Amino acid sequence: MSLREAIIHRVEDKNGDELREIIEDSIGNAEVTLPGLGVLFEIIWQNSPEEERNRMVDALHRQVHKDASS
């Protein structure tokens, strides 16, 4: 089983609240959680319409440049 498959398997039976908790617990924690967040983001990206993708990129761009100028 690949890392991607293992991460998907770990979350496939979770409800919305449980998924949110997994995400929130992973953010800002050890870097070992980053691959899992990457897989979850990949799923979101692949299943988002272009308009939502543009909003995500814009939000990321704003935050990266805001943090870089601080």
N, C-alpha and C positions, 0 to 999 in steps of 0.2 A: 504494500500500500504506500503510495507517495505521501509526502507531507501535505499536499493540497487535499488529497482524498481523506486523510486522517482528520484534518481540520473540519472539513465538511461533515464527515461522519460524526464528529463530536457535537456539532450544533444542529444537525438535521432534525432532531426531535424536540428542539427548544421552542417555547412560545416567544412572543414578542418581548415580554418583560424579561425573560431569561436571556434573550439575545442582547438586549440593552445592558443588562448587568455584566455579561461577558465582555462587551465592548468597553464599558466604563471601567471595569476592573483592570482591563488590559492597558488602557491609555495611561501613560506616565509611569508604568511599571517597568520591570526588567526588560531589556531589549529582546529577550527570548520570546516575548509575546508579539513582536512586530510581524513575523511571518503570518501569524494567524489573522492579525488585522489586515494584512495585505491581501490574504485570500478572501476575507469578508468584503473588503473594498472592491476586489476584482468582481465578485458576484454582483455587488451593487452597480458597478460601472457597466457591466455587460447587460444588465437588465434595466437600465435607465434610458429614457429618451434623450435625444440630443440636447434639448432645452435644459434638462436637469444636469446633464454632464457639463454644459457650459456654466451653470450656476456653481457646481462643485469646483470647477477650475478657477472661476472668478474668486470664490471664497478662499481657496487655497492661495491664489496669487496675492490677494490682499493681506492675508495673515503672514505669509512668508516675507513680504516686503515691509509690513508693519513691524514684525519681529526683528528683521535685519536692520531697520533704522533706529531701533531702541537702544 
